[in-house]
Amino acid sequence: MNQGEKQEEVTTLSDTVGQAENAFLVDFKGLDVARSTDLRIKLREKEGRLRIVKNRLAKRAFTEGALEVLDSNFVGQTAIAYPLGDDVVGVAKVLRDFAEEHEIAPVKAGVVDGRVITPEEFAVLADLPSRDELIAKVLYLMQYPITGLATVLNGVIRNFVVVLGAVQQQKESE
């Protein structure tokens, strides 16, 4: 890679990954092309991306922004996984599941909302329900009282109709 290509790579990294507020550094040691492609496909399903980087170029590219705090973690073979949207938990779950499936270390470190997280904190983050699951739970909790009220009101009407039917039968039998 000549000097011009290196500068172009630094600019590209800074413009794409460098703008991310959330990212995870992944040690991709032992990860062949087929597995990394599989990981990329799984991340795309959750609106995430994976970028394999050269450590020196990444350090240059991330001198500003949220990823600057990860400077000391750019050692060994490094890839950066980051969400394009807001689903940080979804990307974390994909990384955790992939690491368990292929018996590799999930992450070296990460940045979530400008705060550095350790591998232990990453594990906690990956165990959280996804954004879609949380929205579904909130909607269920909002709907549950209304459903309960409708059931109770329906029961009152049903009981009233049963009593009227009993009164009608009693009057007919007299």
N, CA and C of each residue as an Amber inpcrd file, in Angstrom:
protein
   522
   0.8540000  -1.1740000   0.0000000   0.0000000   0.0000000   0.0000000
   0.9010000   1.2390000   0.0000000   0.7530000   2.0840000  -1.0130000
   1.5870000   3.2830000  -1.0520000   0.9640000   4.4080000  -0.2190000
   1.6820000   5.5010000  -0.1200000   1.2590000   6.6120000   0.7540000
  -0.1100000   7.1700000   0.3650000  -0.3720000   7.2900000  -0.9390000
  -1.6590000   7.8160000  -1.3990000  -2.8190000   6.9020000  -1.0260000
  -2.6080000   5.5780000  -1.1760000  -3.6440000   4.6160000  -0.8060000
  -3.9000000   4.6400000   0.6940000  -2.8340000   4.7960000   1.4590000
  -2.9840000   4.8570000   2.9210000  -3.7900000   6.0860000   3.3170000
  -3.4900000   7.2240000   2.7050000  -4.2150000   8.4550000   3.0300000
  -5.6790000   8.3320000   2.6260000  -5.9310000   7.6820000   1.4880000
  -7.3150000   7.4730000   1.0400000  -8.0630000   6.5610000   2.0180000
  -7.3910000   5.5220000   2.5020000  -7.9930000   4.6040000   3.4750000
  -8.3030000   5.3360000   4.7900000  -7.3960000   6.1790000   5.2430000
  -7.6110000   6.9590000   6.4690000  -8.8280000   7.8640000   6.2970000
  -8.9330000   8.5180000   5.1580000 -10.0680000   9.4000000   4.8890000
 -11.3740000   8.6080000   4.8540000 -11.3570000   7.4560000   4.1840000
 -12.5530000   6.6130000   4.1050000 -12.9730000   6.1430000   5.4910000
 -12.0190000   5.6740000   6.2740000 -12.3360000   5.2260000   7.6350000
 -12.9080000   6.3670000   8.4710000 -12.2980000   7.5130000   8.3800000
 -12.7540000   8.6690000   9.1530000 -14.1660000   9.0800000   8.7570000
 -14.4600000   9.0210000   7.4650000 -15.7790000   9.4450000   6.9770000
 -16.8780000   8.4250000   7.2570000 -16.5490000   7.1360000   7.3290000
 -17.5760000   6.1150000   7.5310000 -17.6060000   5.6700000   8.9870000
 -16.6520000   4.8810000   9.3610000 -16.6320000   4.3230000  10.7140000
 -16.3990000   5.4100000  11.7580000 -15.6080000   6.3880000  11.4330000
 -15.2870000   7.4580000  12.3800000 -16.4840000   8.2790000  12.8150000
 -17.5490000   8.2670000  12.0150000 -18.7560000   9.0100000  12.3500000
 -19.6990000   8.2270000  13.2580000 -19.4040000   6.9460000  13.4440000
 -20.2780000   6.1010000  14.2650000 -20.1500000   6.4750000  15.7440000
 -21.2850000   6.5440000  16.4210000 -21.2820000   6.8230000  17.8570000
 -21.0870000   5.5470000  18.6660000 -21.3920000   4.4170000  18.0390000
 -21.2990000   3.1210000  18.7020000 -20.4840000   2.1900000  17.8190000
 -19.5490000   1.4770000  18.4260000 -18.7260000   0.5420000  17.6620000
 -18.0980000  -0.4710000  18.6120000 -17.7400000  -1.6200000  18.0320000
 -17.0870000  -2.6740000  18.8020000 -15.8400000  -3.1170000  18.0610000
 -14.7490000  -3.2610000  18.7950000 -13.5190000  -3.7750000  18.2050000
 -13.5100000  -5.2800000  18.3830000 -13.3610000  -5.9810000  17.2650000
 -13.4300000  -7.4360000  17.2520000 -12.0610000  -7.9870000  16.8810000
 -11.6030000  -8.9790000  17.6190000 -10.3800000  -9.6810000  17.2700000
 -10.7610000 -10.7760000  16.2850000 -10.3510000 -10.6290000  15.0280000
 -10.7780000 -11.5970000  14.0310000  -9.7050000 -12.6490000  13.7420000
  -8.8430000 -12.8660000  14.7100000  -7.8120000 -13.8950000  14.5730000
  -8.4880000 -15.2600000  14.3790000  -8.0540000 -15.9990000  13.3650000
  -8.6280000 -17.3020000  13.0960000  -9.9100000 -17.2510000  12.2880000
 -10.2780000 -16.0950000  11.8020000 -11.5090000 -15.9260000  11.0420000
 -11.1650000 -15.9220000   9.5520000 -11.6020000 -16.9500000   8.8320000
 -11.2980000 -17.0030000   7.4050000 -12.3230000 -16.1780000   6.6160000
 -12.1400000 -16.1270000   5.3010000 -12.9910000 -15.2860000   4.4490000
 -14.4500000 -15.7290000   4.5110000 -14.6960000 -17.0310000   4.4900000
 -16.0820000 -17.5270000   4.5100000 -16.7860000 -17.1130000   5.8000000
 -16.0870000 -17.2470000   6.9220000 -16.7030000 -16.8710000   8.2030000
 -16.9050000 -15.3640000   8.3060000 -15.9350000 -14.5840000   7.8340000
 -16.1060000 -13.1240000   7.9100000 -17.2400000 -12.6730000   6.9980000
 -17.4170000 -13.3400000   5.8690000 -18.5390000 -13.0230000   4.9880000
 -19.8550000 -13.3670000   5.6700000 -19.8860000 -14.5070000   6.3410000
 -21.0760000 -14.9090000   7.0910000 -21.4120000 -13.8710000   8.1650000
 -20.3900000 -13.4100000   8.8720000 -20.5940000 -12.3850000   9.9030000
 -21.1050000 -11.0860000   9.2820000 -20.5470000 -10.6930000   8.1610000
 -21.0070000  -9.4700000   7.4900000 -22.4950000  -9.5710000   7.1040000
 -22.8890000 -10.7370000   6.6040000 -24.2900000 -10.9400000   6.2070000
 -25.2100000 -10.8300000   7.4280000 -24.8060000 -11.4720000   8.5190000
 -25.6170000 -11.4190000   9.7390000 -25.7030000  -9.9970000  10.2940000
 -24.6070000  -9.2530000  10.2180000 -24.6220000  -7.8670000  10.6940000
 -25.5010000  -6.9890000   9.8060000 -25.4730000  -7.2130000   8.4960000
 -26.3100000  -6.4130000   7.5910000 -27.7870000  -6.6030000   7.8910000
 -28.1660000  -7.8180000   8.3200000 -29.5610000  -8.0670000   8.6790000
 -29.9960000  -7.1900000   9.8500000 -29.0620000  -6.8110000  10.7060000
 -29.3530000  -5.9460000  11.8540000 -28.8780000  -4.5160000  11.6130000
 -28.6970000  -4.1530000  10.3540000 -28.2200000  -2.8270000   9.9570000
 -26.8660000  -2.5050000  10.5760000 -25.9840000  -3.4810000  10.5690000
 -24.6290000  -3.2910000  11.0720000 -23.6210000  -3.5380000   9.9710000
 -22.3990000  -3.1190000  10.2040000 -21.3240000  -3.3110000   9.2360000
 -20.0790000  -3.8060000   9.9640000 -19.2070000  -4.4730000   9.1990000
 -17.9310000  -4.9460000   9.7120000 -16.8460000  -4.4290000   8.7900000
 -15.8400000  -3.8360000   9.3680000 -14.7350000  -3.2810000   8.5850000
 -13.4230000  -3.7600000   9.1930000 -12.6340000  -4.4840000   8.4090000
 -11.3140000  -4.9280000   8.8650000 -10.3500000  -3.7860000   8.6000000
  -9.5550000  -3.4560000   9.6190000  -8.7050000  -2.2700000   9.5200000
  -7.2610000  -2.6000000   9.8870000  -6.3810000  -1.7700000   9.3680000
  -4.9920000  -1.8040000   9.8100000  -4.9120000  -0.8820000  11.0220000
  -4.2880000  -1.3630000  12.0650000  -4.2880000  -0.6290000  13.3290000
  -3.7050000   0.7780000  13.2020000  -2.5660000   0.9070000  12.5210000
  -1.9340000   2.2390000  12.4190000  -2.8340000   3.2110000  11.6560000
  -3.4720000   2.7250000  10.5970000  -4.3630000   3.5980000   9.8250000
  -5.6070000   3.9550000  10.6250000  -6.1090000   3.0050000  11.3870000
  -7.2910000   3.2760000  12.2130000  -6.9680000   4.3180000  13.2800000
  -5.8100000   4.2030000  13.9020000  -5.4310000   5.1910000  14.9200000
  -5.3560000   6.5840000  14.3230000  -4.8380000   6.6730000  13.0900000
  -4.7780000   7.9780000  12.4250000  -6.1750000   8.4920000  12.0830000
  -7.0340000   7.5810000  11.6360000  -8.3730000   7.9840000  11.1870000
  -9.2490000   8.4250000  12.3450000  -9.0370000   7.8570000  13.5190000
  -9.9280000   8.1200000  14.6440000  -9.3110000   9.0530000  15.6750000
  -8.5730000  10.0530000  15.2160000  -8.0020000  11.0170000  16.1550000
  -9.0550000  11.9410000  16.7310000 -10.2190000  11.9840000  16.0980000
 -11.3440000  12.7730000  16.6060000 -12.5820000  11.8960000  16.5930000
 -13.5380000  12.2020000  17.4250000 -14.7950000  11.4580000  17.4420000
 -14.8430000  10.4390000  18.5580000 -15.9060000   9.6460000  18.5330000
 -16.1870000   8.6990000  19.6120000 -15.1560000   7.5820000  19.7010000
 -14.5560000   7.2030000  18.5770000 -13.6440000   6.0620000  18.5750000
 -12.2280000   6.4040000  19.0230000 -11.9560000   7.6720000  19.2490000
 -10.6190000   8.0900000  19.6960000 -10.2360000   7.4170000  21.0140000
 -11.2060000   7.1740000  21.8790000 -10.9330000   6.5820000  23.1940000
 -10.5080000   5.1140000  23.1020000 -10.6710000   4.5000000  21.9370000
 -10.2920000   3.0930000  21.7590000  -8.8690000   2.9280000  21.2350000
  -8.1260000   4.0140000  21.1620000  -6.7910000   4.0200000  20.5690000
  -5.8950000   2.9000000  21.1030000  -5.9040000   2.6640000  22.3970000
  -5.0150000   1.6590000  22.9990000  -5.4570000   0.2300000  22.6980000
  -6.6750000   0.0410000  22.1900000  -7.1930000  -1.2980000  21.9040000
  -6.9220000  -1.7620000  20.4770000  -6.3130000  -0.9170000  19.6670000
  -5.9730000  -1.3120000  18.3070000  -4.6550000  -2.0730000  18.3090000
  -4.7250000  -3.3290000  18.7280000  -3.5710000  -4.2320000  18.7350000
  -4.0210000  -5.5750000  18.1630000  -3.1130000  -6.2700000  17.5160000
  -3.4730000  -7.5530000  16.9230000  -4.3370000  -7.3580000  15.6990000
  -4.9880000  -8.4140000  15.2940000  -5.8640000  -8.3480000  14.1280000
  -7.2050000  -7.7700000  14.5520000  -7.5410000  -6.6190000  13.9820000
  -8.7070000  -5.8780000  14.4500000  -9.7200000  -5.6280000  13.3350000
 -10.9680000  -5.8020000  13.6760000 -12.0820000  -5.4190000  12.8150000
 -13.0100000  -4.5530000  13.6600000 -13.7190000  -3.6760000  12.9990000
 -14.6640000  -2.8010000  13.6930000 -16.0700000  -3.1450000  13.2280000
 -16.9260000  -3.4790000  14.1780000 -18.3360000  -3.7200000  13.8920000
 -19.1130000  -2.5300000  14.4410000 -20.0010000  -1.9920000  13.6240000
 -20.7620000  -0.8210000  14.0710000 -22.1540000  -0.8290000  13.4580000
 -23.1410000  -0.3270000  14.2020000 -24.5040000  -0.2330000  13.6650000
 -24.6670000   1.0390000  12.8370000 -25.4310000   0.9390000  11.7690000
 -25.7510000   2.1280000  10.9870000 -26.9200000   2.8780000  11.6210000
 -27.7920000   2.1420000  12.2870000 -28.9570000   2.7430000  12.9350000
 -28.7750000   2.8070000  14.4350000 -29.8900000   2.6310000  15.1470000
 -29.8880000   2.7310000  16.6020000 -29.8190000   1.3860000  17.3090000
 -29.8200000   0.2960000  16.5570000 -29.9080000  -1.0250000  17.1850000
 -28.5360000  -1.5530000  17.5980000 -27.9690000  -0.9650000  18.6370000
 -26.6680000  -1.3890000  19.1660000 -26.7820000  -2.7850000  19.7570000
 -27.8760000  -3.0580000  20.4250000 -28.0710000  -4.3580000  21.0690000
 -28.1590000  -5.4640000  20.0240000 -28.8300000  -5.1950000  18.9090000
 -28.9390000  -6.1870000  17.8450000 -27.5700000  -6.5700000  17.2870000
 -26.7200000  -5.5710000  17.0700000 -25.3640000  -5.8300000  16.5820000
 -24.5650000  -6.5940000  17.6370000 -24.7170000  -6.2220000  18.8970000
 -24.0060000  -6.9200000  19.9760000 -24.4350000  -8.3790000  20.0570000
 -25.7300000  -8.6350000  19.8870000 -26.2260000 -10.0170000  19.9220000
 -25.6360000 -10.8390000  18.7750000 -25.5680000 -10.2520000  17.5860000
 -24.9980000 -10.9590000  16.4350000 -23.5350000 -11.3090000  16.7110000
 -22.7740000 -10.3470000  17.2350000 -21.3620000 -10.5870000  17.5360000
 -21.1970000 -11.6670000  18.5920000 -22.0110000 -11.6030000  19.6470000
 -21.9150000 -12.6040000  20.7100000 -22.2570000 -13.9930000  20.1980000
 -23.3590000 -14.1050000  19.4590000 -23.7810000 -15.4040000  18.9350000
 -22.7490000 -15.9660000  17.9610000 -22.1930000 -15.1040000  17.1200000
 -21.1870000 -15.5460000  16.1600000 -19.9250000 -16.0150000  16.8860000
 -19.5290000 -15.2880000  17.9110000 -18.3350000 -15.6620000  18.6700000
 -18.5320000 -17.0010000  19.3720000 -19.7150000 -17.2290000  19.9240000
 -19.9970000 -18.5090000  20.5850000 -20.0250000 -19.6480000  19.5760000
 -20.6060000 -19.3920000  18.4210000 -20.7170000 -20.4190000  17.3880000
 -19.3450000 -20.8260000  16.8410000 -18.4570000 -19.8540000  16.6920000
 -17.1500000 -20.1210000  16.0800000 -16.0040000 -20.1570000  17.0940000
 -16.3530000 -20.0770000  18.3700000 -15.3780000 -20.1650000  19.4660000
 -14.2340000 -19.1660000  19.3150000 -14.6170000 -17.8930000  19.1280000
 -13.6450000 -16.8090000  19.0950000 -14.0400000 -15.7850000  20.1500000
 -13.1090000 -14.9010000  20.4890000 -13.4080000 -13.8430000  21.4590000
 -14.3800000 -12.8570000  20.8280000 -15.4570000 -12.4760000  21.5420000
 -16.4550000 -11.6020000  20.9210000 -15.9420000 -10.1900000  20.6260000
 -15.4350000  -9.5030000  21.6140000 -14.9470000  -8.1380000  21.3910000
 -13.7600000  -7.8490000  22.3100000 -12.9230000  -6.9210000  21.8550000
 -11.8160000  -6.4420000  22.6940000 -12.3020000  -5.2860000  23.5720000
 -13.0540000  -4.4060000  22.9360000 -13.5870000  -3.2250000  23.6280000
 -14.6510000  -2.6280000  22.7160000 -15.3020000  -1.6000000  23.2060000
 -16.3100000  -0.9420000  22.3980000 -16.6250000   0.4370000  22.9200000
 -17.3780000   1.1660000  22.1260000 -17.8680000   2.4860000  22.5200000
 -19.3690000   2.4810000  22.2980000 -20.1100000   2.8140000  23.3540000
 -21.5550000   2.9330000  23.2620000 -21.9290000   4.3020000  23.8120000
 -22.5040000   5.1170000  22.9640000 -22.8770000   6.4940000  23.3100000
 -21.7070000   7.2710000  23.9090000 -20.5260000   7.1020000  23.3210000
 -19.3470000   7.8490000  23.7440000 -18.6400000   7.2870000  24.9620000
 -19.1100000   6.1960000  25.5020000 -18.5210000   5.5960000  26.7030000
 -17.8570000   4.2750000  26.3380000 -16.6250000   4.0890000  26.7900000
 -15.8990000   2.8500000  26.5190000 -16.5030000   1.7280000  27.3520000
 -16.7050000   0.5690000  26.7060000 -17.2090000  -0.5850000  27.4400000
 -16.1920000  -1.7230000  27.3520000 -16.1350000  -2.5000000  28.3890000
 -15.2330000  -3.6380000  28.4780000 -15.9280000  -4.8730000  27.9070000
 -15.1930000  -5.9580000  27.7110000 -15.8520000  -7.1930000  27.2510000
 -16.9480000  -7.6790000  28.2050000 -16.7790000  -7.4470000  29.5060000
 -17.8020000  -7.8430000  30.4720000 -19.0720000  -7.0120000  30.2920000
 -18.9100000  -5.7190000  30.0820000 -20.0710000  -4.8500000  29.8450000
 -20.7210000  -5.1760000  28.5020000 -19.9050000  -5.5830000  27.5380000
 -20.4420000  -6.0140000  26.2430000 -21.3650000  -7.2140000  26.4240000
 -20.9540000  -8.1610000  27.2760000 -21.7740000  -9.3560000  27.5200000
 -23.1280000  -8.9690000  28.1100000 -23.1360000  -8.0010000  29.0200000
 -24.3890000  -7.5290000  29.6110000 -25.2550000  -6.8550000  28.5360000
 -24.6300000  -6.0520000  27.6930000 -25.3420000  -5.3710000  26.6150000
 -25.9670000  -6.3730000  25.6450000 -25.2280000  -7.4310000  25.3140000
 -25.7280000  -8.4390000  24.3760000 -26.8800000  -9.2470000  24.9640000
 -26.9890000  -9.2790000  26.2860000 -28.0860000 -10.0130000  26.9320000
 -29.3760000  -9.2020000  27.0260000 -29.3140000  -7.9140000  26.7730000
 -30.5170000  -7.0760000  26.8260000 -31.4710000  -7.4490000  25.6930000
 -32.7630000  -7.2230000  25.8920000 -33.7020000  -7.4470000  24.7900000
 -33.4320000  -6.4430000  23.6720000 -33.7070000  -6.8470000  22.4460000
 -33.4810000  -5.9520000  21.3100000 -34.5110000  -4.8190000  21.3320000
 -34.2860000  -3.8360000  20.5040000 -35.1630000  -2.6740000  20.4300000
 -36.5920000  -3.1000000  20.0670000 -36.7070000  -4.0070000  19.0880000
 -38.0330000  -4.4740000  18.6680000 -38.7420000  -5.2180000  19.7990000
 -37.9950000  -6.0250000  20.5530000 -38.5890000  -6.7470000  21.6830000
 -39.0890000  -5.7720000  22.7440000 -38.3050000  -4.7320000  23.0230000
 -38.7150000  -3.7390000  24.0230000 -39.9640000  -2.9810000  23.5740000
 -40.0270000  -2.6250000  22.3020000 -41.2120000  -1.9360000  21.7810000
 -42.4390000  -2.8310000  21.8970000 -42.2830000  -4.1170000  21.5740000
 -43.4010000  -5.0590000  21.6810000 -43.8730000  -5.1770000  23.1270000
 -42.9370000  -5.2240000  24.0690000 -43.3090000  -5.3280000  25.4820000
 -44.0430000  -4.0750000  25.9560000 -43.5660000  -2.9140000  25.5330000
 -44.2250000  -1.6640000  25.9260000 -45.6400000  -1.6080000  25.3560000
 -45.7900000  -1.9860000  24.0950000 -47.1250000  -1.9860000  23.4880000
 -48.0560000  -2.9680000  24.1940000 -47.5240000  -4.1300000  24.5650000
 -48.3370000  -5.1010000  25.2990000 -48.7720000  -4.5210000  26.6350000
 -47.8390000  -3.8770000  27.3390000 -48.1710000  -3.3020000  28.6390000
 -49.1720000  -2.1570000  28.5210000 -49.1140000  -1.4370000  27.4120000
 -50.0840000  -0.3600000  27.1960000 -51.4560000  -0.9370000  26.8430000
 -51.4790000  -2.0460000  26.1350000 -52.7290000  -2.6360000  25.6900000
 -53.3950000  -3.4750000  26.7800000 -52.6210000  -4.0450000  27.6740000
 -53.1430000  -4.9740000  28.6740000 -54.2550000  -4.3760000  29.5380000
 -54.0950000  -3.1710000  30.1060000 -55.1900000  -2.6190000  30.9370000
 -56.4850000  -2.4170000  30.1440000 -56.3600000  -2.0190000  28.8980000
 -57.5500000  -1.8030000  28.0720000 -58.2460000  -3.1330000  27.8100000
 -57.4590000  -4.1630000  27.5260000 -58.0260000  -5.4950000  27.3020000
 -58.7200000  -5.9950000  28.5570000 -58.0910000  -5.7880000  29.6990000
 -58.6970000  -6.1960000  30.9720000 -60.0010000  -5.4660000  31.2290000
 -60.0380000  -4.1690000  30.9700000 -61.2590000  -3.3820000  31.1520000
 -62.3610000  -3.8830000  30.2240000 -62.0200000  -4.1590000  28.9790000
 -63.0190000  -4.6600000  28.0330000 -63.5640000  -6.0090000  28.4910000
 -62.7070000  -6.8590000  29.0300000 -63.1490000  -8.1670000  29.5170000
 -64.1000000  -8.0100000  30.6970000 -63.7620000  -7.1200000  31.6170000
 -64.6170000  -6.8960000  32.7910000 -65.9650000  -6.3240000  32.3660000
 -65.9630000  -5.3300000  31.4950000 -67.2200000  -4.7360000  31.0420000
 -68.0560000  -5.7480000  30.2680000 -67.4140000  -6.5710000  29.4800000
 -68.1120000  -7.6080000  28.7410000 -68.7360000  -8.6160000  29.7100000
 -68.0270000  -8.9320000  30.7840000 -68.5530000  -9.8590000  31.7950000
 -69.7850000  -9.3060000  32.4810000 -69.7960000  -8.0100000  32.7690000
 -70.9470000  -7.3820000  33.4050000 -72.1550000  -7.4640000  32.4780000
 -71.9720000  -7.1740000  31.2220000 -73.0730000  -7.2280000  30.2600000
 -73.5740000  -8.6640000  30.1130000 -72.6260000  -9.6170000  30.0300000
 -73.0050000 -11.0250000  29.8930000 -73.8120000 -11.4720000  31.1120000
 -73.3790000 -11.1000000  32.3050000 -74.1090000 -11.4710000  33.5260000
 -75.5030000 -10.8380000  33.5520000 -75.6130000  -9.5970000  33.0840000
 -76.9050000  -8.9170000  33.0280000 -77.8560000  -9.6560000  32.0850000
 -77.3400000 -10.0950000  30.9350000 -78.1550000 -10.8290000  29.9660000
 -78.5870000 -12.1710000  30.5490000 -77.6880000 -12.8470000  31.2760000
 -78.0280000 -14.1310000  31.9050000 -79.1410000 -13.9300000  32.9320000
 -79.0590000 -12.8770000  33.7330000 -80.0950000 -12.5840000  34.7370000
 -81.4260000 -12.2810000  34.0380000 -81.3970000 -11.4890000  32.9730000
 -82.6270000 -11.2000000  32.2260000 -83.2310000 -12.4760000  31.6560000
 -82.3730000 -13.3620000  31.1460000 -82.8620000 -14.6320000  30.6220000
 -83.5030000 -15.4750000  31.7160000 -82.9010000 -15.4800000  32.9000000
 -83.4600000 -16.2400000  34.0260000 -84.7910000 -15.6450000  34.4630000
 -84.8800000 -14.3280000  34.5000000 -86.1340000 -13.6630000  34.8780000
 -87.2140000 -13.9860000  33.8550000 -86.8450000 -13.9870000  32.5650000
 -87.8060000 -14.2870000  31.5220000 -88.3060000 -15.7310000  31.6550000
 -87.4170000 -16.6810000  31.9000000 -87.8250000 -18.0690000  32.0770000
 -88.7130000 -18.2290000  33.2940000 -88.4080000 -17.5040000  34.3530000
 -89.2150000 -17.6010000  35.5900000 -90.6130000 -17.0670000  35.3250000
 -90.7320000 -15.9730000  34.6000000 -92.0340000 -15.3850000  34.3040000
 -92.8340000 -16.2890000  33.3650000 -92.1290000 -16.9440000  32.4170000
 -92.8230000 -17.8280000  31.4950000 -93.3330000 -19.0800000  32.2090000
 -92.6020000 -19.5410000  33.1920000 -93.0180000 -20.7370000  33.9220000
 -94.1560000 -20.4490000  34.8960000 -94.3860000 -19.2470000  35.2390000
 -95.4700000 -18.8930000  36.1860000 -96.7640000 -18.8190000  35.5250000
